[in-house]
Amino acid sequence: MRDASICTGYCPSPRGVFCAPDRLLAEGVAVTYAQFLLFFLLVPLGVLVLVLRRKLLDWRYLTLAGVLALVALAYMAPWDHTAAVWKLWAWAPGQTWGVRWWAVPPEEYLFCVLEALLGVTLTYAAMLWRGRIIQHGNECERDGQQPREERQL
Amino acid sequence: MTHWPYLPFLLVWALPVLAIQWIAGGRYLWRERHTWPFVTLGLGVWFTVADAIAINAHIWSFDRSSLIGIWLGPVPLEEVLFYLLTAAMCVQGFVTLYGGWGDRRTVVAEWRSRIARLHKWQGKAIKKRIASGDVPPQQGAYPAERADV
């Protein structure tokens, strides 16, 4: 158990994050926010990209993924900043890159964009898997046929 | 500045977006009801586990006095809700827009028809007001309603 008295600043919880860096190192805490992003967001996203590969070349998906990631970022930034100013939550200075844009570390913005991309891509994959999206394109062009939507007209 | 607790701050931020998505694209969300709830739930569980690890690694921490005090292990209930609601916003947003994109001609036609109906209704309301003597005819909003045109 860590002694709360060793904390050097604002300590919102018994597991306060604003403890002296030497103490954190002594406890073997090495996970940074960037590593968290890598493991929990970039790796699953990479796996999805590898699985879907050419199926991702769908303009509707690509456009919506980009637009939704930007909208998520724009909607989340002022909210997160306000929460950080109110000290609802705080990030460990030693485990983030140290920069703050507004009161928020850049990793948090990355988290928002990557979460939106992961959510959108996973939904797209689920819709493909369940046959809710019927892809057409290359095979139709190769066979000299009209894409499905136009054939139905 | 007034300091809100986490839970109302989260709900006031997230629920209007979900409501707008259901009003605008309820038909697509209903059509895909066997897809998106599972994706949202899966993402919620994944991020809750990730959050537990991040909290244990002290990457971030919370002001305990702003929480309602229900915890799932190291994770406050508000955080579980945060991941479920943000995942729902992304996933429902995609389902709505993906469906709407395919139906864009129908959607545009529907909105045009709604605006036309509103226009007609406004015209009727103005005629009624003129008939009741509330508005002198020359002050009607539409040229067609004006006695001098």
Contacts between the chains, C-beta under 8 A, distances in Angstrom:
chain1	res1	chain2	res2	distance
A	12	B	61	5.5
A	12	B	62	6.4
A	12	B	63	4.6
A	12	B	64	6.2
A	13	B	61	5.2
A	13	B	62	6.6
A	13	B	63	8.0
A	13	B	64	5.4
A	15	B	55	7.4
A	15	B	56	7.9
A	15	B	58	6.2
A	15	B	61	6.3
A	15	B	74	7.9
A	16	B	61	6.4
A	17	B	58	4.5
A	17	B	59	7.6
A	17	B	60	6.9
A	17	B	61	4.5
A	19	B	58	7.8
A	24	B	58	6.9
A	29	B	57	5.9
A	29	B	58	5.8
A	31	B	53	7.4
A	31	B	54	7.4
A	31	B	57	3.8
A	31	B	59	6.4
A	32	B	59	7.1
A	33	B	54	7.7
A	33	B	59	5.2
A	33	B	60	7.8
A	36	B	50	6.9
A	36	B	53	7.5
A	36	B	54	5.3
A	36	B	57	7.7
A	36	B	59	6.0
A	39	B	50	8.0
A	40	B	46	7.3
A	40	B	47	7.3
A	40	B	50	4.1
A	44	B	46	7.7
A	60	B	98	6.3
A	60	B	101	5.2
A	60	B	102	7.9
A	61	B	98	7.5
A	64	B	94	5.9
A	64	B	97	5.1
A	64	B	98	6.1
A	64	B	101	7.3
A	65	B	94	7.8
A	67	B	97	7.7
A	68	B	90	6.2
A	68	B	93	5.3
A	68	B	94	6.1
A	68	B	97	7.4
A	71	B	93	7.5
A	72	B	86	7.9
A	72	B	89	7.4
A	72	B	90	6.4
A	75	B	17	7.4
A	76	B	86	7.9
A	79	B	9	7.9
A	79	B	13	5.2
A	82	B	9	7.8
A	83	B	6	7.6
A	83	B	9	6.6
A	85	B	1	7.8
A	86	B	1	7.5
A	86	B	3	4.9
A	86	B	4	7.1
A	86	B	63	8.0
A	86	B	66	7.6
A	87	B	63	5.3
A	88	B	5	7.9
A	88	B	6	5.2
A	88	B	9	6.9
A	88	B	62	6.7
A	88	B	63	5.6
A	88	B	66	5.1
A	89	B	6	7.9
A	89	B	60	5.5
A	89	B	61	6.8
A	89	B	62	5.0
A	89	B	63	7.0
A	90	B	60	6.6
A	90	B	61	6.0
A	90	B	63	7.9
A	91	B	59	6.6
A	91	B	60	5.0
A	92	B	58	5.4
A	92	B	59	5.9
A	92	B	60	7.0
A	92	B	61	7.7
A	95	B	57	7.4
A	95	B	58	7.0
A	95	B	59	5.0
A	96	B	59	7.7
A	115	B	43	8.0
A	115	B	47	7.5
A	115	B	86	6.3
A	115	B	87	7.4
A	115	B	90	6.8
A	116	B	90	4.8
A	118	B	43	7.1
A	119	B	39	7.2
A	119	B	40	8.0
A	119	B	43	5.9
A	119	B	87	5.4
A	119	B	90	3.4
A	119	B	91	5.0
A	119	B	94	7.2
A	120	B	90	5.9
A	120	B	91	7.4
A	120	B	93	7.9
A	120	B	94	4.6
A	122	B	39	5.2
A	122	B	42	7.4
A	122	B	43	6.8
A	122	B	91	7.7
A	123	B	35	7.0
A	123	B	36	6.1
A	123	B	39	5.0
A	123	B	90	7.9
A	123	B	91	4.9
A	123	B	94	5.0
A	123	B	95	6.4
A	124	B	94	7.0
A	124	B	98	7.8
A	126	B	35	5.0
A	126	B	36	7.7
A	126	B	38	7.1
A	126	B	39	5.3
A	127	B	32	6.9
A	127	B	35	5.7
A	127	B	95	7.8
A	127	B	98	7.5
A	130	B	34	7.1
A	130	B	35	5.8
A	132	B	32	6.5
A	132	B	35	6.4
A	133	B	98	7.8
